Amino acid sequence: MGQYLAIGLPYQIFVTPEETRKQNVSLEEVRAEMERTLYYEMSLFESEERENCYAFTLKNEPLKEGLLPFLESFYPKIYTRETEDGNGYKEALETLRSTPFEQWFDFAREKSNYAFQIDDYCTLQYLRIQKDFRPVVRLRLDCLLLYIGDGKIITEGIGDFTRFFKLCIREAFSEHPIARAVEIFVTG
């Protein structure tokens, strides 16, 4: 086992009411800070209050209309090993093209393709809110895993690198709005 650098797409982000209440932070402050410091395009997400949490969920339209074109552009640039067929990204694209959108998450949950699966180890994010006393709230992310690096990674001191890498992806794929919701994390 080990930890690996990964690229994923958070399709749900959760924060508990207890956490926001304890830190005296509003949901709007959380939303604004996610956009400011995590660089998420929050217009791609809808929010709802559930029984035990607040959930920010990636809207169906950006997923349905934008994910496949983004992956068709992204995968050939990130999966460059000719000998391994890029960890099966071509098969993943073919499956997504031939599968109704409503079944894409079922395909990801099967974990039958390295390039497109639900990641059980997606990250927690600690979000420092820009207000008096700098309160911190913990976010839990559910992610589609789009890439996992070859080889293990040492995790000390990579925060600046992951933020920079995230901004590079946003810039490189700026024509794809869904790229503004991508996350870089360590998994495993």
The 8 nearest C-alpha neighbors of each residue, nearest first, counted from 0:
[[1, 187, 2, 151, 3, 186, 150, 152],
 [2, 0, 187, 151, 3, 152, 186, 150],
 [1, 3, 187, 186, 151, 152, 185, 4],
 [4, 2, 151, 186, 152, 185, 148, 5],
 [3, 5, 185, 148, 184, 147, 152, 186],
 [6, 4, 147, 184, 146, 185, 183, 148],
 [7, 5, 183, 146, 145, 182, 144, 184],
 [8, 6, 144, 145, 143, 182, 142, 181],
 [7, 9, 181, 143, 142, 182, 10, 180],
 [10, 8, 142, 141, 11, 140, 7, 143],
 [9, 11, 57, 56, 142, 141, 8, 12],
 [12, 10, 56, 141, 9, 55, 140, 57],
 [13, 11, 140, 55, 54, 139, 141, 138],
 [14, 12, 54, 139, 138, 53, 52, 55],
 [13, 15, 138, 53, 52, 137, 139, 16],
 [14, 16, 52, 18, 17, 53, 51, 19],
 [17, 15, 19, 18, 52, 20, 14, 53],
 [18, 16, 20, 15, 19, 21, 52, 22],
 [17, 19, 21, 15, 16, 20, 136, 22],
 [20, 18, 24, 16, 22, 21, 17, 23],
 [19, 21, 23, 17, 22, 18, 16, 24],
 [22, 20, 18, 19, 23, 17, 24, 16],
 [21, 23, 19, 20, 24, 134, 18, 135],
 [24, 22, 20, 21, 19, 25, 134, 18],
 [25, 23, 19, 22, 28, 20, 26, 29],
 [26, 24, 28, 27, 29, 19, 23, 20],
 [25, 27, 29, 28, 30, 24, 19, 53],
 [28, 26, 30, 25, 29, 31, 24, 32],
 [27, 29, 31, 25, 26, 30, 32, 24],
 [30, 28, 26, 32, 27, 31, 33, 25],
 [29, 31, 27, 33, 28, 32, 26, 34],
 [32, 30, 28, 34, 33, 29, 27, 35],
 [31, 33, 35, 29, 34, 30, 36, 28],
 [34, 32, 37, 30, 31, 35, 36, 39],
 [33, 35, 39, 38, 31, 32, 37, 36],
 [36, 34, 32, 33, 38, 37, 31, 39],
 [35, 37, 38, 33, 32, 34, 126, 39],
 [36, 38, 33, 39, 34, 35, 32, 162],
 [39, 37, 34, 36, 35, 40, 33, 179],
 [40, 38, 34, 180, 41, 37, 179, 33],
 [39, 41, 179, 42, 43, 180, 34, 38],
 [40, 42, 43, 44, 39, 34, 30, 33],
 [41, 43, 44, 40, 45, 39, 58, 57],
 [44, 42, 41, 57, 58, 40, 61, 45],
 [45, 43, 57, 56, 41, 58, 42, 55],
 [44, 46, 56, 55, 58, 57, 47, 43],
 [47, 45, 55, 54, 56, 44, 48, 53],
 [48, 46, 54, 53, 49, 55, 45, 56],
 [47, 49, 53, 52, 54, 50, 46, 51],
 [50, 48, 52, 51, 53, 47, 54, 15],
 [49, 51, 52, 48, 53, 16, 15, 47],
 [52, 50, 49, 15, 16, 53, 48, 17],
 [53, 51, 15, 49, 14, 16, 50, 54],
 [52, 54, 48, 14, 13, 49, 47, 15],
 [55, 53, 13, 47, 46, 12, 56, 52],
 [54, 56, 46, 12, 45, 11, 44, 13],
 [57, 55, 11, 44, 45, 10, 58, 54],
 [56, 58, 44, 10, 43, 11, 45, 59],
 [57, 59, 44, 60, 43, 61, 56, 45],
 [60, 58, 62, 61, 63, 57, 64, 56],
 [59, 61, 63, 62, 58, 64, 65, 57],
 [62, 60, 65, 64, 63, 59, 58, 177],
 [63, 61, 66, 59, 65, 60, 64, 58],
 [62, 64, 60, 61, 59, 65, 100, 66],
 [65, 63, 61, 62, 60, 66, 67, 68],
 [64, 66, 61, 62, 68, 67, 63, 177],
 [65, 67, 62, 69, 68, 70, 63, 64],
 [66, 68, 70, 69, 65, 71, 64, 95],
 [69, 67, 71, 70, 66, 65, 72, 175],
 [68, 70, 66, 72, 67, 71, 175, 73],
 [69, 71, 73, 67, 72, 74, 68, 66],
 [72, 70, 68, 69, 73, 74, 67, 92],
 [71, 73, 69, 70, 74, 68, 75, 76],
 [74, 72, 70, 76, 71, 75, 69, 77],
 [73, 75, 77, 76, 70, 78, 71, 72],
 [76, 74, 78, 77, 73, 79, 72, 71],
 [77, 75, 74, 73, 78, 79, 72, 71],
 [76, 78, 74, 75, 79, 73, 146, 85],
 [79, 77, 85, 75, 74, 76, 80, 86],
 [78, 80, 77, 85, 81, 76, 75, 84],
 [81, 79, 85, 82, 83, 78, 84, 86],
 [80, 82, 84, 83, 79, 85, 78, 86],
 [83, 81, 80, 84, 85, 79, 86, 78],
 [82, 84, 85, 81, 86, 80, 87, 79],
 [85, 83, 81, 86, 87, 82, 80, 88],
 [84, 86, 78, 83, 80, 87, 88, 79],
 [87, 85, 84, 83, 88, 113, 114, 78],
 [86, 88, 90, 85, 89, 84, 114, 91],
 [87, 89, 91, 114, 90, 85, 86, 92],
 [90, 88, 92, 91, 87, 93, 84, 85],
 [89, 91, 93, 87, 88, 92, 94, 112],
 [90, 92, 88, 94, 89, 93, 95, 87],
 [93, 91, 95, 89, 90, 94, 96, 88],
 [92, 94, 90, 96, 91, 95, 89, 97],
 [93, 95, 91, 97, 92, 96, 98, 90],
 [96, 94, 92, 98, 97, 93, 91, 103],
 [97, 95, 93, 94, 98, 92, 67, 99],
 [96, 98, 94, 95, 93, 99, 92, 100],
 [99, 97, 95, 96, 94, 100, 102, 103],
 [98, 100, 101, 102, 97, 103, 95, 96],
 [99, 101, 103, 102, 63, 98, 95, 104],
 [100, 102, 99, 103, 104, 98, 105, 63],
 [103, 101, 105, 100, 104, 99, 106, 98],
 [102, 104, 106, 100, 105, 101, 107, 95],
 [103, 105, 107, 106, 102, 108, 101, 117],
 [106, 104, 108, 102, 107, 103, 109, 101],
 [105, 107, 103, 104, 109, 108, 102, 110],
 [106, 108, 116, 104, 117, 105, 109, 110],
 [109, 107, 105, 110, 117, 106, 116, 104],
 [108, 110, 106, 111, 107, 105, 116, 112],
 [111, 109, 116, 108, 112, 107, 117, 113],
 [110, 112, 109, 113, 106, 107, 116, 108],
 [113, 111, 114, 110, 115, 91, 87, 116],
 [112, 114, 115, 86, 87, 116, 111, 110],
 [113, 115, 145, 88, 112, 146, 87, 86],
 [116, 114, 145, 112, 107, 144, 113, 91],
 [117, 115, 107, 110, 144, 143, 108, 118],
 [116, 118, 143, 107, 108, 144, 142, 119],
 [117, 119, 144, 120, 121, 142, 143, 116],
 [120, 118, 121, 117, 141, 142, 187, 186],
 [121, 119, 186, 118, 187, 122, 185, 141],
 [122, 120, 118, 119, 186, 142, 140, 141],
 [121, 123, 140, 124, 120, 184, 139, 185],
 [122, 124, 139, 138, 140, 125, 137, 121],
 [123, 125, 138, 137, 126, 122, 139, 140],
 [126, 124, 137, 136, 138, 135, 127, 123],
 [125, 127, 136, 135, 124, 128, 137, 138],
 [128, 126, 135, 134, 133, 129, 125, 136],
 [127, 129, 134, 133, 130, 135, 32, 126],
 [130, 128, 133, 127, 131, 32, 134, 28],
 [129, 131, 133, 128, 132, 134, 127, 24],
 [130, 132, 133, 129, 134, 128, 23, 24],
 [131, 133, 134, 130, 129, 128, 135, 22],
 [134, 132, 131, 130, 128, 129, 127, 135],
 [135, 133, 128, 22, 127, 132, 136, 130],
 [134, 136, 127, 126, 128, 125, 133, 137],
 [137, 135, 126, 125, 18, 138, 127, 19],
 [136, 138, 125, 124, 126, 14, 139, 135],
 [139, 137, 124, 14, 13, 123, 125, 140],
 [138, 140, 123, 13, 12, 124, 14, 137],
 [139, 141, 12, 11, 9, 122, 142, 123],
 [142, 140, 11, 9, 10, 121, 12, 139],
 [143, 141, 9, 8, 7, 10, 118, 144],
 [142, 144, 117, 8, 7, 116, 118, 145],
 [143, 145, 7, 116, 118, 117, 115, 146],
 [146, 144, 7, 114, 115, 6, 143, 147],
 [147, 145, 6, 5, 114, 144, 148, 7],
 [148, 146, 5, 4, 3, 6, 149, 145],
 [149, 147, 4, 3, 5, 150, 146, 151],
 [148, 150, 147, 151, 3, 4, 152, 146],
 [151, 149, 148, 152, 3, 2, 4, 1],
 [150, 152, 3, 2, 1, 153, 149, 4],
 [153, 151, 3, 2, 154, 4, 150, 1],
 [152, 154, 155, 151, 2, 157, 3, 156],
 [153, 155, 152, 157, 156, 185, 2, 158],
 [156, 154, 157, 153, 158, 152, 159, 160],
 [155, 157, 158, 154, 159, 160, 153, 161],
 [156, 158, 160, 159, 155, 154, 161, 153],
 [159, 157, 161, 160, 156, 162, 155, 154],
 [160, 158, 162, 161, 157, 163, 156, 164],
 [159, 161, 157, 163, 158, 162, 164, 156],
 [160, 162, 164, 158, 163, 159, 183, 165],
 [163, 161, 165, 159, 164, 160, 158, 166],
 [162, 164, 160, 166, 165, 161, 159, 167],
 [165, 163, 161, 167, 166, 162, 160, 168],
 [164, 166, 162, 168, 163, 167, 161, 183],
 [165, 167, 169, 163, 164, 168, 170, 162],
 [168, 166, 164, 170, 165, 169, 171, 163],
 [169, 167, 171, 165, 170, 166, 172, 164],
 [170, 168, 166, 167, 172, 173, 178, 171],
 [169, 171, 173, 167, 168, 172, 166, 174],
 [172, 170, 168, 169, 173, 167, 174, 166],
 [171, 173, 169, 174, 170, 175, 168, 178],
 [172, 174, 170, 175, 169, 171, 176, 178],
 [173, 175, 172, 176, 171, 178, 170, 69],
 [176, 174, 173, 177, 178, 172, 69, 65],
 [177, 175, 178, 179, 174, 173, 65, 61],
 [176, 178, 179, 175, 180, 65, 61, 66],
 [179, 177, 180, 176, 181, 169, 175, 172],
 [180, 178, 177, 40, 39, 169, 176, 181],
 [179, 181, 39, 178, 177, 40, 8, 182],
 [182, 180, 8, 178, 179, 7, 9, 183],
 [181, 183, 7, 8, 6, 184, 165, 180],
 [184, 182, 6, 161, 5, 165, 7, 181],
 [185, 183, 5, 4, 122, 186, 6, 182],
 [184, 186, 4, 3, 5, 2, 187, 122],
 [187, 185, 120, 2, 3, 121, 184, 5],
 [186, 2, 1, 120, 3, 0, 185, 119]]
